[in-house]
Amino acid sequence: GLSESIKKIFRFFCITADNLITAHISKINVQHASLVLTNSYYTREYIYKVYGVPAKVIYPGVDLSRFKNLNLKRKPYVMSVGGIEENKGFADIVHALARIPADKRPPLTIVAGRKQPRIYNELVHLPKKNILIFRLSKISATMNW
């Protein structure tokens, strides 16, 4: 099975100019891995483009029994989940939402577990320029659902 074919598991970090050491280590890890797994088609294509290594996409599983319907009134909103990193395109989302008339514009919620300080600071200041409702939530491995 799959577990027998996996010799080593390496965590893949997106390459940024801020961290050349991590980039070098990631390159070595990816090129020497017996199998590369990603959680999205975007990351799979990115790995292939940068390293020339094919990857398999496996989405994280979700235990739906841990969630319950609260019967809350539904309101439109835009939610984006991912690390606050340059390649995630959060600024593009803010600019796109800013083009929607203010009376029809849904609020943006970003749920992030990690952040690059420079990108985070730029992102936090964008909504003030675009008059956009903005919330940033941090996720944690220790959250009790």
N, C-alpha and C positions, 0 to 999 in steps of 0.2 A: 503494500500500500504506500500511500504518500509519506507516512511517517518514517518508513524504512529508507526512502530515497533522499531524505533530507539529512545531510551530513552536518551542516552548520547553518545557523540562522543569524543574519546580520541585519541590524536596523539601518534603514536608508535615511540619510539626512539630505534635504535639499541643499544644493550648493549655493552659497552666497559669497560675495567678495569679502564679507566681514570675517569669514572663517576658512582660510585656505588649508589649514591643517585638517579640519574635518572633511573638506572636499577631497583631499589627497587620500585620507583613510577610507572614505566612502568609495572612491574609485577602485582602490585595491580590494575592498570587501566585495563589491559588486562583481568585479571581473574574476574573482576566485570562488564565488559562491556556486554550489552545485545546483541551486534553484533560487530564483529571485521571486518573491511574492510581493504584490502591492495591493493597496486597498482602492485603487481607482484606475480607470483607463488612461486618464491624464498622466498619472505618475508612471504608468507602464510605458507610454509613448516617450515621456521625458527621459526615462532610464535608457530606452533604446537609442534615442537621439544622442544623448551624452556619452553613453558607454558602448553602444552597439550590442547590448546584451538583452535577449528576450526575457520578459517577465510574465508571470501568471497573475491574473486579477482574482482576488478572493475578498469579498466584502465581509466586514465584521458582522457577526451574528448578533441579533437583538432578541432578548427574551421578552416577548410582548406581555406575558403574564405579570411582569413586574410593573406594568403601567395600568392605570385605570382612567376611564372617562370621567372627567369632573363636571360635565354638562355646563361648561362655561359658555357665555355668549361669544360667538366667534366674531373676530374683527380681522380685517386683512393686515398682514405684516409680511416683511421679508426677513428671513433668517438665514444666516450663513454660518457654517461651522468649520473651523479650521484654525491652524496657528496663524498669528498675525505676522506674516512673512511677506516679503516683497513679491514673490511669484503667485500669491493667492488672489490678487486683483480686487481687494476690498475697496480701494480708492475708486476703481471703475464702477463698482456697485453704487457707491455714494454719489458719484457724478451722474450715473444713469437715473437714480431715484430723484435727484435734484431737478431733472427735466420734467418730472410729473408735477402738475399744478399743486400748490401747497394744500388746497382743500381736499385733494384726492390722493395725496401721497401717503403710502403706508409707512409705518415706522420700520426702522432697520434694527434688528437684534443680531449681534455677533457673539457667538459662543466660542471661546478660545481657551486652550490649555497652555499655550506657550506664546511668547511674543518676542519679536526683535524690537528693542527699545526705539530705534529711529523710526521704523515703520509705524509702531504704535503711536508715537507722538504726532506724526504727520496725520494719521487717521483720526485721532481724537480732535484735531483742530479743523478737519474738513467740514464737519456738520455745521459749525458756527458760520462758516462762509456760505454754506448752501441752505441754511435754515432747515435742517433735517433733524427729526427726532432720532436719538441715538442711544443705545444701551449696550454696554459691554459686560458680558457675564464670563466668569472664569469657571472652568470645569476642573474637577479634582477626582483622582482615583479613589478617594475616601468618601465621596458623597453617598449619602444614604437615600436611595430612591424609595 
